């Protein structure tokens, strides 16, 4: 059976702003990232800078991957009370894998000029050879 979501006031979150207890709000959800401080790829300072605050903008500006967003779930401890919520926009997660569509379009961007150059060279040579030069 699902337990009810624990609700936090922003004032409660603000008290948890050091390495002993580190809460961060992202998209109105409250995360206890104390145990994650030493594991964070960007270093613990990044998390401590946002400790006790709404870190949504900083989180989205970095462009976290889908894996990072999935990892967050285990640190979620609740949500902000309705009165303390702010409207936020979720950016699409960053895909750090090589994008096949980008690869094929970059491939096309150089192969077409090379092919045109080869055709132009062949036409130029055949014209001058045909003229006897």
URZI-V756893 format. One record per pair of residues at least 12 apart in sequence whose C-alpha atoms are under 10 Angstrom apart, sorted by the first residue. I is the first residue (numbers start at 0). GAP is how many residues later the second one is. D is the distance in Angstrom with one decimal. If there is no record, write none. Layout:
[[I,GAP,D] [I,GAP,D]]
This chain:
[[3,74,9.2] [4,72,8.0] [4,73,5.6] [4,74,7.0] [4,75,9.8] [5,24,9.2] [5,70,10.0] [5,71,6.9] [5,72,4.6] [5,73,6.4] [5,74,8.5] [5,75,9.1] [6,22,9.2] [6,23,8.6] [6,70,8.8] [6,71,5.6] [6,72,5.1] [6,73,5.5] [6,74,5.4] [6,75,8.8] [7,17,10.0] [7,20,9.8] [7,21,9.1] [7,22,7.6] [7,69,9.3] [7,70,6.9] [7,71,6.0] [7,72,4.8] [7,73,5.7] [7,74,9.4] [7,76,8.8] [8,21,9.8] [8,70,8.6] [8,71,5.8] [8,72,5.8] [8,73,8.9] [8,74,8.4] [8,75,6.5] [8,76,9.2] [9,14,9.9] [9,15,8.5] [9,18,9.6] [9,20,9.3] [9,42,8.1] [9,43,7.8] [9,44,8.5] [9,69,9.7] [9,70,6.8] [9,71,8.1] [9,73,9.4] [9,74,6.2] [9,75,8.7] [10,41,8.5] [10,42,9.4] [10,73,9.2] [11,40,8.2] [11,68,9.8] [12,12,7.8] [12,17,7.8] [12,18,9.3] [12,19,9.5] [12,38,8.3] [12,39,5.0] [12,40,7.0] [12,41,9.0] [12,67,9.0] [13,36,9.9] [13,37,7.5] [13,38,3.8] [13,39,6.0] [13,40,9.2] [14,36,8.9] [14,37,6.2] [14,38,9.4] [15,16,8.8] [15,18,9.4] [15,32,10.0] [15,35,6.7] [15,36,5.3] [15,37,9.0] [16,17,9.7] [16,30,9.5] [16,31,6.9] [16,32,8.5] [16,33,7.9] [16,34,4.4] [16,35,4.5] [16,36,7.9] [17,16,8.5] [17,29,9.5] [17,30,6.4] [17,31,9.1] [17,32,9.7] [17,33,6.6] [17,34,8.1] [18,14,9.2] [18,15,6.4] [18,16,9.1] [18,18,7.6] [18,19,9.9] [18,25,8.6] [18,26,9.6] [18,28,9.3] [18,29,7.1] [18,32,8.7] [19,14,6.8] [19,15,9.3] [20,12,8.0] [20,13,5.5] [20,14,8.9] [20,27,9.9] [20,30,8.7] [20,31,9.2] [21,12,4.8] [21,13,8.6] [21,14,9.3] [21,15,8.4] [21,25,8.0] [21,26,7.1] [21,28,8.9] [21,29,5.5] [21,30,6.8] [21,31,9.8] [22,24,9.0] [22,25,9.1] [22,27,8.5] [22,28,5.6] [22,29,5.4] [22,30,7.7] [22,31,9.3] [22,32,9.9] [22,52,9.5] [22,53,9.5] [22,54,9.1] [23,23,7.9] [23,24,8.9] [23,25,9.8] [23,26,6.4] [23,27,5.3] [23,28,5.5] [23,29,5.7] [23,30,6.1] [23,31,6.2] [23,32,8.8] [23,51,9.9] [23,52,9.5] [24,25,8.5] [24,26,8.4] [24,27,7.6] [24,28,6.1] [24,29,4.5] [24,30,5.7] [24,31,6.8] [24,34,9.9] [24,51,9.4] [24,53,9.5] [24,54,8.1] [24,55,8.0] [24,60,9.8] [25,24,10.0] [25,27,8.9] [25,28,6.0] [25,29,5.5] [25,30,4.4] [25,31,8.2] [25,32,9.2] [25,33,7.4] [25,34,9.1] [25,46,9.9] [25,50,9.7] [25,53,9.3] [25,54,9.8] [25,62,8.9] [25,64,10.0] [26,27,8.0] [26,28,8.3] [26,29,5.8] [26,30,9.0] [26,32,9.5] [26,33,9.8] [26,52,9.0] [26,53,9.3] [26,58,8.4] [26,59,7.9] [26,60,7.9] [26,61,6.0] [26,62,7.9] [26,63,7.9] [27,26,7.8] [27,27,9.6] [27,28,8.3] [27,50,9.0] [27,51,5.8] [27,52,5.5] [27,53,8.6] [27,54,9.1] [27,56,8.3] [27,57,5.7] [27,58,6.9] [27,59,8.3] [27,60,8.2] [28,25,9.3] [28,27,9.6] [28,44,10.0] [28,47,6.9] [28,48,7.9] [28,49,5.9] [28,50,4.2] [28,51,6.2] [28,52,9.7] [28,56,9.1] [29,22,9.6] [29,23,9.7] [29,24,8.9] [29,45,8.4] [29,46,5.8] [29,47,5.8] [29,48,5.1] [29,49,5.1] [29,50,6.7] [30,20,9.9] [30,21,9.9] [30,41,7.8] [30,42,8.5] [30,43,8.7] [30,44,5.2] [30,45,4.3] [30,46,5.5] [30,47,7.1] [30,48,8.5] [31,19,9.4] [31,20,9.9] [31,40,9.6] [31,42,9.2] [31,43,5.4] [31,44,6.4] [31,45,6.4] [31,46,9.2] [32,14,7.9] [32,15,9.4] [32,18,8.8] [32,39,8.7] [32,41,9.5] [32,42,6.1] [32,43,8.5] [32,44,9.7] [33,13,9.1] [33,14,9.3] [33,17,9.5] [33,41,8.9] [34,40,8.6] [35,36,9.7] [35,39,8.4] [39,28,10.0] [41,20,9.9] [45,12,9.2] [45,13,9.8] [46,12,9.6] [53,31,9.8] [53,32,9.3] [55,32,7.5] [55,33,8.8] [55,34,8.9] [56,31,8.4] [56,32,8.9] [56,33,9.5] [58,31,9.9] [58,32,9.8] [59,28,10.0] [59,29,8.7] [59,30,7.2] [59,31,6.4] [59,32,8.9] [59,33,8.7] [59,34,9.9] [60,30,8.8] [61,32,9.2] [62,28,7.7] [62,29,8.1] [62,30,6.3] [62,31,5.6] [62,32,9.2] [63,27,9.2] [63,28,8.8] [63,29,5.8] [63,30,5.8] [63,31,8.7] [63,32,9.4] [64,27,8.7] [64,28,4.9] [64,29,4.6] [64,30,6.0] [64,31,7.1] [64,32,9.9] [65,26,8.7] [65,27,5.4] [65,28,6.9] [65,29,7.3] [65,30,9.4] [66,26,8.9] [66,27,9.6] [66,28,9.4] [67,25,8.9] [67,26,9.7] [68,24,7.9]]
